[in-house]
Amino acid sequence: MKTRFRLLPLFALAAGAASGQEVSVYGSTLAQLWKSETPGFDKATYAPATQFLGIDALNLGTERLSLHLFGWGMADLADQSRYNGANGSKTQGDLSFGYLQYRFPTANAELKAGRFSVNQAVGIEQVDGLSARADLRGGFTVSAFAGQPVLYKNPLQTGHEKNDYAFQRNWIAGARIGLRVPKVGEFGLSYLQDGQNAAKDLPRPSETDYTRRQVGLDLRISPVAAFDLSGRTVFDVAKHPETPAGETKPSNIAEHDYQVSVRPTDLFALTGTVTERNYRAFYAGTNLHSLFNQHEKGKFSAYGAGLVFGTAAKLQVTADFRHTKREIYGEANRFGVDAKWAVAGTKIVAGAGIHQVSAPDAAASPDPESLRYGTSHSEARLWAMWETGKLSFSGDGIYYKFKDSTNPNLYGKDAMFELVVSAGYQATPEFKVAGDLAYGANAFAKSETRGLLRLEYRFGGPAAKGGKK
Amino acid sequence: MSGKGSLLTLLLALVLGTFAACGLLSPQASFARTHPEGLSAGRPLCSECHSNETMKGGFKTFASFDHTPSFVGNHRSQAIQDSASCATCHAPAFCTDCHGGKVAMSPSVKLGDRPDRISPHRGSYLSLHRLEARMDPTGCYKCHGRANNDKCAACHRRPQ
């Protein structure tokens, strides 16, 4: 984060201290003890301690100016670390956001400066910079942001790759213009540019491209409360090398993703989804090319449907179905039922679900000679929450049963499960202590036991009736 | 930020200033900073109180923001178009439970006492992701494609 952006929130907090600002501090401290037993390996113990901390300071000189900070830090207190990936460090942390916000009294206009997340264009981005949005007359809305992208380097980037990544992603900007049509809905057009330096311009030219140029179309059509159609199409408009003669040119449509919901009464609703993603365009700008392979042949497509009974009732039952197709691996179907029940007159909420995944044998790699194995499985889940006075309890169990235990990813297992129970005590409105205990078995671990102590607190802040969740 | 980025930033400020100066901004009052009435626990159904009313500006019904199972599962469009209305009830930190550029732990561990929330990666997802990603690798990309993937990189080192 650039120094100038890092200092902005601090200046604001200092300035606010001299005025009548309202400051709320909230956070949670999570201490875990995690024991894992894997055949062929020594028993492992992990003890990560994590601190989440947020600050919201309102009325910084004017009621329209506010400051928002949130971040976390983690340290593993045991000899081993489950979280350090490949960089060897036992401590890590992140400033998730830290920005000044100015809200105008009209037009939902706002300005942000600092580190913030944006979802106003075709992607969700974390940016150190500036953003603005406003509603205009005639139903138009505009929003834009610009700054330096927050870079997430991974252990695969070593030596000159790290510099290449930073060189190419030197700035990011995006904008969206929307049109809201009364009793119809909203239509949007957006553009995102992430980086301006081409890989070929590096002192040592690289074939790895981290940059993106995307155009997005989004819509939401909801003329009546009973009908809602939403979704977006994203185009990759970056220049790419010429497709070799004889090969099919990859699509420049990164994604179509649309959902429709029809809710004629509060008794039931019907939903449908359709998705298509083309790898080269959809994976543009990834910093993990080894996993998100832009050169994979074919595309991914899916469609699904759902039926919800009791959309506004204490008992909700949802039946869902989804068909997926990844051309080099084949088709799969997932279907099942979920139920959620809020018991009248109590603070008990419970749920249950059962799903089946039906998939043909899949190849371990695109190589036609590679090992084939089944991925079909069943999934069952049961959970409940109960509050009584200052005490709260919850339980959550999930179980998987696999049809083909010869699948090498299962290491001979044909079932996995995890059970989590939790108990909490709300000592005061501002302070809660809770403990979780989890036990399970999975493909990697013969047994896995996890204990977690959670302290949650919130001090100060405005006495908003609705509050924030 | 590069010179070009600074220039664009300045341009943005000028554009917004121009809108204001020209009176192009909507005269509608902005949404309240927080929801003016207390909300009960659980997922709200806005239409329970607002019925078929339209929101400020008259463009969408409150009912279209009812937190039904389909809304919760597909809230991206709403977030892109109506983040100001989301912010009336949700603090920014609420989104970071799942949508962090770099997260401390999987949402299902962080929210272990909230089984009612849709928390990705329940039930030893380290094992399960090898099956699910075979069927739909694009589902991983949304959270791990460009960020939050240092743990992925520990194993995924070879082009597939």
Chai-1 contact restraints between the chains, C-beta under 6 A:
chainA,res_idxA,chainB,res_idxB,connection_type,confidence,min_distance_angstrom,max_distance_angstrom,comment,restraint_id
A,T50,B,A104,contact,1.0,0.0,6.0,A-B,restraint_1
A,G54,B,A93,contact,1.0,0.0,6.0,A-B,restraint_2
A,H68,B,P92,contact,1.0,0.0,6.0,A-B,restraint_3
A,F70,B,A93,contact,1.0,0.0,6.0,A-B,restraint_4
A,W72,B,A104,contact,1.0,0.0,6.0,A-B,restraint_5
A,M74,B,A104,contact,1.0,0.0,6.0,A-B,restraint_6
A,G85,B,D150,contact,1.0,0.0,6.0,A-B,restraint_7
A,G85,B,K151,contact,1.0,0.0,6.0,A-B,restraint_8
A,G85,B,A154,contact,1.0,0.0,6.0,A-B,restraint_9
A,A86,B,A154,contact,1.0,0.0,6.0,A-B,restraint_10
A,D94,B,K102,contact,1.0,0.0,6.0,A-B,restraint_11
A,S96,B,T96,contact,1.0,0.0,6.0,A-B,restraint_12
A,S96,B,G100,contact,1.0,0.0,6.0,A-B,restraint_13
A,F97,B,P92,contact,1.0,0.0,6.0,A-B,restraint_14
A,P105,B,S30,contact,1.0,0.0,6.0,A-B,restraint_15
A,T106,B,P27,contact,1.0,0.0,6.0,A-B,restraint_16
A,T106,B,A29,contact,1.0,0.0,6.0,A-B,restraint_17
A,T106,B,S30,contact,1.0,0.0,6.0,A-B,restraint_18
A,A107,B,L25,contact,1.0,0.0,6.0,A-B,restraint_19
A,A107,B,S26,contact,1.0,0.0,6.0,A-B,restraint_20
A,N108,B,S30,contact,1.0,0.0,6.0,A-B,restraint_21
A,N108,B,F31,contact,1.0,0.0,6.0,A-B,restraint_22
A,N108,B,A84,contact,1.0,0.0,6.0,A-B,restraint_23
A,N119,B,A79,contact,1.0,0.0,6.0,A-B,restraint_24
A,N119,B,I80,contact,1.0,0.0,6.0,A-B,restraint_25
A,Q126,B,G101,contact,1.0,0.0,6.0,A-B,restraint_26
A,L130,B,T9,contact,1.0,0.0,6.0,A-B,restraint_27
A,A132,B,L12,contact,1.0,0.0,6.0,A-B,restraint_28
A,A132,B,L16,contact,1.0,0.0,6.0,A-B,restraint_29
A,A134,B,L25,contact,1.0,0.0,6.0,A-B,restraint_30
A,D135,B,S26,contact,1.0,0.0,6.0,A-B,restraint_31
A,L136,B,L24,contact,1.0,0.0,6.0,A-B,restraint_32
A,L136,B,S26,contact,1.0,0.0,6.0,A-B,restraint_33
A,R137,B,L24,contact,1.0,0.0,6.0,A-B,restraint_34
A,R137,B,S26,contact,1.0,0.0,6.0,A-B,restraint_35
A,A144,B,L12,contact,1.0,0.0,6.0,A-B,restraint_36
A,A146,B,G5,contact,1.0,0.0,6.0,A-B,restraint_37
A,A146,B,L8,contact,1.0,0.0,6.0,A-B,restraint_38
A,A146,B,T9,contact,1.0,0.0,6.0,A-B,restraint_39
A,A146,B,L12,contact,1.0,0.0,6.0,A-B,restraint_40
A,Q148,B,M1,contact,1.0,0.0,6.0,A-B,restraint_41
A,V150,B,G101,contact,1.0,0.0,6.0,A-B,restraint_42
A,Y152,B,A147,contact,1.0,0.0,6.0,A-B,restraint_43
A,N154,B,N149,contact,1.0,0.0,6.0,A-B,restraint_44
A,N154,B,D150,contact,1.0,0.0,6.0,A-B,restraint_45
A,N154,B,A153,contact,1.0,0.0,6.0,A-B,restraint_46
A,P155,B,A153,contact,1.0,0.0,6.0,A-B,restraint_47
A,L156,B,A153,contact,1.0,0.0,6.0,A-B,restraint_48
A,N170,B,S2,contact,1.0,0.0,6.0,A-B,restraint_49
A,W171,B,M1,contact,1.0,0.0,6.0,A-B,restraint_50
A,W171,B,S2,contact,1.0,0.0,6.0,A-B,restraint_51
A,W171,B,G5,contact,1.0,0.0,6.0,A-B,restraint_52
A,A173,B,L8,contact,1.0,0.0,6.0,A-B,restraint_53
A,R180,B,F59,contact,1.0,0.0,6.0,A-B,restraint_54
A,P182,B,G58,contact,1.0,0.0,6.0,A-B,restraint_55
A,P182,B,F59,contact,1.0,0.0,6.0,A-B,restraint_56
A,E186,B,Q81,contact,1.0,0.0,6.0,A-B,restraint_57
A,D218,B,I80,contact,1.0,0.0,6.0,A-B,restraint_58
A,R220,B,S77,contact,1.0,0.0,6.0,A-B,restraint_59
A,R220,B,Q81,contact,1.0,0.0,6.0,A-B,restraint_60
A,S222,B,K60,contact,1.0,0.0,6.0,A-B,restraint_61
A,S222,B,S64,contact,1.0,0.0,6.0,A-B,restraint_62
A,A225,B,N52,contact,1.0,0.0,6.0,A-B,restraint_63
A,A225,B,T61,contact,1.0,0.0,6.0,A-B,restraint_64
A,A225,B,A63,contact,1.0,0.0,6.0,A-B,restraint_65
A,D228,B,S64,contact,1.0,0.0,6.0,A-B,restraint_66
A,S230,B,S77,contact,1.0,0.0,6.0,A-B,restraint_67
A,Q259,B,N74,contact,1.0,0.0,6.0,A-B,restraint_68
A,S261,B,S70,contact,1.0,0.0,6.0,A-B,restraint_69
A,T271,B,S70,contact,1.0,0.0,6.0,A-B,restraint_70
A,R277,B,T138,contact,1.0,0.0,6.0,A-B,restraint_71
A,G285,B,R146,contact,1.0,0.0,6.0,A-B,restraint_72
A,T286,B,G145,contact,1.0,0.0,6.0,A-B,restraint_73
A,T286,B,R146,contact,1.0,0.0,6.0,A-B,restraint_74
A,N287,B,R146,contact,1.0,0.0,6.0,A-B,restraint_75
A,L288,B,N149,contact,1.0,0.0,6.0,A-B,restraint_76
A,L288,B,A153,contact,1.0,0.0,6.0,A-B,restraint_77
A,S290,B,H156,contact,1.0,0.0,6.0,A-B,restraint_78
A,S290,B,R157,contact,1.0,0.0,6.0,A-B,restraint_79
A,S290,B,R158,contact,1.0,0.0,6.0,A-B,restraint_80
A,S290,B,P159,contact,1.0,0.0,6.0,A-B,restraint_81
A,L291,B,C152,contact,1.0,0.0,6.0,A-B,restraint_82
A,L291,B,H156,contact,1.0,0.0,6.0,A-B,restraint_83
A,F292,B,Y141,contact,1.0,0.0,6.0,A-B,restraint_84
A,F292,B,G145,contact,1.0,0.0,6.0,A-B,restraint_85
A,N293,B,Q160,contact,1.0,0.0,6.0,A-B,restraint_86
A,F300,B,T138,contact,1.0,0.0,6.0,A-B,restraint_87
A,V308,B,P69,contact,1.0,0.0,6.0,A-B,restraint_88
A,T311,B,T68,contact,1.0,0.0,6.0,A-B,restraint_89
A,A312,B,L45,contact,1.0,0.0,6.0,A-B,restraint_90
A,T318,B,P69,contact,1.0,0.0,6.0,A-B,restraint_91
A,T324,B,M135,contact,1.0,0.0,6.0,A-B,restraint_92
A,T324,B,D136,contact,1.0,0.0,6.0,A-B,restraint_93
A,Y329,B,R134,contact,1.0,0.0,6.0,A-B,restraint_94
A,A332,B,M135,contact,1.0,0.0,6.0,A-B,restraint_95
A,V349,B,D116,contact,1.0,0.0,6.0,A-B,restraint_96
A,A362,B,R134,contact,1.0,0.0,6.0,A-B,restraint_97
A,T375,B,L131,contact,1.0,0.0,6.0,A-B,restraint_98
A,W383,B,P115,contact,1.0,0.0,6.0,A-B,restraint_99
A,S394,B,D113,contact,1.0,0.0,6.0,A-B,restraint_100
A,S394,B,P115,contact,1.0,0.0,6.0,A-B,restraint_101
A,D396,B,P115,contact,1.0,0.0,6.0,A-B,restraint_102
A,I398,B,R122,contact,1.0,0.0,6.0,A-B,restraint_103
A,I398,B,G123,contact,1.0,0.0,6.0,A-B,restraint_104
A,N409,B,R130,contact,1.0,0.0,6.0,A-B,restraint_105
A,M416,B,S124,contact,1.0,0.0,6.0,A-B,restraint_106
A,M416,B,S127,contact,1.0,0.0,6.0,A-B,restraint_107
A,E418,B,G123,contact,1.0,0.0,6.0,A-B,restraint_108
A,E418,B,S124,contact,1.0,0.0,6.0,A-B,restraint_109
A,V420,B,G112,contact,1.0,0.0,6.0,A-B,restraint_110
A,S422,B,G112,contact,1.0,0.0,6.0,A-B,restraint_111
A,S422,B,D113,contact,1.0,0.0,6.0,A-B,restraint_112
A,G424,B,D113,contact,1.0,0.0,6.0,A-B,restraint_113
A,A434,B,D113,contact,1.0,0.0,6.0,A-B,restraint_114
A,D436,B,G112,contact,1.0,0.0,6.0,A-B,restraint_115
A,G440,B,S124,contact,1.0,0.0,6.0,A-B,restraint_116
A,N442,B,S124,contact,1.0,0.0,6.0,A-B,restraint_117
A,N442,B,S127,contact,1.0,0.0,6.0,A-B,restraint_118
A,A443,B,S127,contact,1.0,0.0,6.0,A-B,restraint_119
A,F444,B,S127,contact,1.0,0.0,6.0,A-B,restraint_120
A,A464,B,T34,contact,1.0,0.0,6.0,A-B,restraint_121
A,K465,B,P36,contact,1.0,0.0,6.0,A-B,restraint_122
A,K465,B,E37,contact,1.0,0.0,6.0,A-B,restraint_123
A,K465,B,G38,contact,1.0,0.0,6.0,A-B,restraint_124
A,G466,B,T34,contact,1.0,0.0,6.0,A-B,restraint_125
A,G466,B,H35,contact,1.0,0.0,6.0,A-B,restraint_126
A,G466,B,E37,contact,1.0,0.0,6.0,A-B,restraint_127
A,G466,B,G38,contact,1.0,0.0,6.0,A-B,restraint_128
A,G466,B,L39,contact,1.0,0.0,6.0,A-B,restraint_129
A,K468,B,A91,contact,1.0,0.0,6.0,A-B,restraint_130
A,K469,B,H90,contact,1.0,0.0,6.0,A-B,restraint_131
A,K469,B,F94,contact,1.0,0.0,6.0,A-B,restraint_132
